[in-house]
Amino acid sequence: MYVITGISGKVGGVVARTLLAAGKPVRAVVRDPAKGQAWAGQGCEVALADMNDEAALTRAFTGAEAVFVLLPPNFDPSPGLPETRRIVAALRGALAAARPARVVCISTVGAQAKQPNLLSQLGVLEQGLGDLPMPLTFLRPAWFMENAAWDVAPARETGLIPSFLQPRDRAIPMVATADVGRTAAELLQAPWTGQRVVELEGPHRYAPDDIAAGLARLLRSDVRAETVPRETWQALFSAQGMKNPEPRMRMLDGFNEGWLTFEDPARVVQGSTTLETVLRGLV
């Protein structure tokens, strides 16, 4: 049995569909019974569990050959990341009790960084689960190409997309969620020993200017990226409703200053999905 958390999201959904296509039995872990019905209709067994509920997670993980772990996204965490720490504690207890044969966790590029930032939540995950006794893989994907979803509406409406990645012409590692999900499904099916880190990016690196150019081609209109000045970020994010914008700001600083990067660049795995393919789907 392959147990999938985060199955309602883009990455988790790809993991589940890839395993189902390979004829593997899949157990979908969901909070919402309605979402569970949708996956049951695709052939999954369904387990209801909140990610903070250690007992429910233990039941969901029991009997698993492999477990896929994906933290719920939290873009505005409280100082000290208490929400993440509670989930990681529940996951650790459940995995230790259920003892699946192997575990694959979605982490992130730069999880090893010491500077506090939004992605430190995944560093907490790696530290919290890192000494579990079963084979464990932390999959660290690059910046998601699908983040460009936020750019489609302003590209259509104004021809300008705001760029927090700076400078606009500097390419960074990016990856499609489809490649992340497929890679995770492959890792789940292949036995290994011990703990390992797998870092993942797409076939090419891209800059904000490349996103603008791709949208311009697809929308057949003029589109360009416009730098959002660093000194405006806190007021802007606060106006959007964020209570604690500092972690998000420091994450962006990490990409812009180069300290959120791969730990072992010589061994990074490459996916095959291009930015053009992702943008076409978003448009």
HELIX and SHEET records of a PDB file:
HELIX    1   1 LYS A   10  ALA A   21  1                                  12    
HELIX    2   2 PRO A   33  ALA A   40  1                                   8    
HELIX    3   3 GLU A   54  PHE A   61  1                                   8    
HELIX    4   4 PRO A   82  ALA A   98  1                                  17    
HELIX    5   5 SER A  120  LEU A  129  1                                  10    
HELIX    6   6 MET A  145  ALA A  148  5                                   4    
HELIX    7   7 ALA A  149  THR A  158  1                                  10    
HELIX    8   8 THR A  177  GLN A  189  1                                  13    
HELIX    9   9 PRO A  208  LEU A  219  1                                  12    
HELIX   10  10 ARG A  230  THR A  232  5                                   3    
HELIX   11  11 TRP A  233  ALA A  239  1                                   7    
HELIX   12  12 GLU A  246  GLU A  257  1                                  12    
HELIX   13  13 PRO A  265  ARG A  267  5                                   3    
HELIX   14  14 LEU A  275  LEU A  282  1                                   8    
SHEET    1   A 8 GLU A  45  LEU A  48  0                                        
SHEET    2   A 8 VAL A  26  VAL A  30  1                                        
SHEET    3   A 8 TYR A   2  ILE A   4  1                                        
SHEET    4   A 8 ALA A  66  VAL A  69  1                                        
SHEET    5   A 8 ARG A 102  ILE A 106  1                                        
SHEET    6   A 8 LEU A 136  PRO A 141  1                                        
SHEET    7   A 8 GLN A 195  GLU A 201  1                                        
SHEET    8   A 8 VAL A 269  GLN A 270  1                                        
SHEET    1   B 3 TRP A 143  PHE A 144  0                                        
SHEET    2   B 3 ILE A 172  VAL A 175  1                                        
SHEET    3   B 3 ARG A 205  TYR A 206 -1                                        
SHEET    1   C 2 LEU A 160  SER A 163  0                                        
SHEET    2   C 2 ARG A 224  THR A 227  1                                        
END                                                                             
